[in-house]
Amino acid sequence: MKRLFIFMLTVMMVFTSASAIGDREARREARYLTDKMAYELGLSSRKYDRVYQINLRTSRDLYAAPLEHSQ
């Protein structure tokens, strides 16, 4: 559990320091995170899909252009 927390904290730090990216890059990042989480947590295919959608939404939100959030 501690490793997962540290991993997620590191990922969030990387995401917040990144600039805006395209949809393809957001999907790649979400897939990488989901694969890593599935490996460490032993997710079923249903849970894998749900976690992927969450990671994809988070990636898009974190990588969104700063002007979108300020208005």
C-alpha positions in Angstrom: 0.0 0.0 0.0 2.8 2.4 0.8 4.5 1.7 -2.5 1.3 2.4 -4.4 0.9 5.7 -2.5 4.4 6.8 -3.3 3.9 5.8 -6.9 0.7 7.7 -7.3 2.2 10.7 -5.5 5.2 10.7 -8.0 2.8 10.4 -10.9 0.7 13.3 -9.8 3.9 15.4 -9.4 4.9 14.6 -12.9 1.5 15.3 -14.3 1.2 18.7 -12.6 4.6 19.8 -14.0 3.8 18.8 -17.6 2.5 21.1 -20.3 -0.6 20.5 -22.5 -0.5 17.3 -24.6 -2.6 15.7 -27.2 -5.2 12.9 -26.8 -2.8 10.2 -28.0 -0.3 11.1 -25.3 -3.0 11.2 -22.6 -4.2 7.7 -23.6 -0.6 6.4 -23.6 0.0 7.8 -20.1 -3.4 6.4 -18.8 -2.6 3.0 -20.3 0.8 2.9 -18.7 -0.6 3.8 -15.3 -3.4 1.3 -15.6 -1.1 -1.5 -16.6 1.2 -0.8 -13.6 -1.7 -0.7 -11.2 -3.2 -3.9 -12.7 0.1 -5.7 -12.2 0.6 -4.5 -8.6 -3.0 -4.8 -7.5 -4.2 -7.8 -9.6 -7.2 -6.1 -11.1 -9.9 -8.0 -13.0 -10.6 -7.0 -16.6 -13.7 -5.1 -15.5 -11.8 -3.2 -12.8 -9.0 -2.6 -15.3 -11.4 -0.9 -17.7 -12.9 1.3 -14.9 -9.4 2.3 -13.7 -8.3 3.1 -17.2 -11.3 5.5 -17.7 -10.4 7.2 -14.4 -6.7 7.5 -15.4 -7.6 8.8 -18.8 -10.0 11.5 -17.4 -7.3 12.5 -14.9 -4.6 12.7 -17.6 -6.8 14.9 -19.8 -7.7 17.1 -16.8 -4.2 17.5 -15.6 -2.8 18.1 -19.1 -5.5 20.6 -20.1 -4.4 24.0 -21.2 -4.2 26.4 -18.2 -6.7 28.9 -19.8 -9.5 26.2 -19.8 -9.4 26.1 -16.0 -9.0 29.8 -15.3 -12.3 30.9 -17.0 
